[in-house]
Amino acid sequence: MTKLITRKTYQKDGKWVERPGHTMILVCSCGNKYIKTRENQVLCVRCIGKVVIVK
């Protein structure tokens, strides 16, 4: 039995991009799991919010 991989596409910055087959779930230093949604993101959204509030 072969597994059929569908190629879903979406637009990003006006260009069609093929969606990857899987999403990487990263772990923040605080222990929360997150999906990277910003370029160069290394913290979860909760920790990003704490950094912004403190500064």
N, C-alpha and C positions, 0 to 999 in steps of 0.2 A: 504494500500500500504506500503510495507516495503522498506527501503532504503538499497541498497547493498553497503557495504563498501569494496572497493578493497584494497588489501594489496600489495603495491608497495615496492620492496626491492632494496637496493643499498649496495655497499660495503664500509665499513669504517674500515681502519686499517686491511684490509685483512679478515674481517668478514662480513657476510651478516646481515644487519640491516633492520628491518621493518620500513617503513616510517610512521610517525604518521598521523592521519587523518586530522589534521589542524596545521597551523603554527602560533606560537604566535608572535604578533607584539608588541614590547615594545616601550616605549616613553622615550627618553633621557631627561636629565635635561634641555637641550637647547630647547626642544620642538619638535625635529625631531623624526620621527618614524623610527625604524630599526628592522631588524630580527637578532637575536643573532646568530653569526657565529663563535665566538671564545669562548673558555672555560673561565669562569669568566668575561665575557664582561658585562660592566655596562654603557658604552657610545656608541653613534653612531660612525660610521667610521670617519665622519667629525671631531668630537671632539677628537677622538683618534689621528688623524693626527695633530691637533693643539697642543696636549700635546707633541708629539714627536718633532715637530718643535721648540717649546719653550725651551725644555731641551737641 
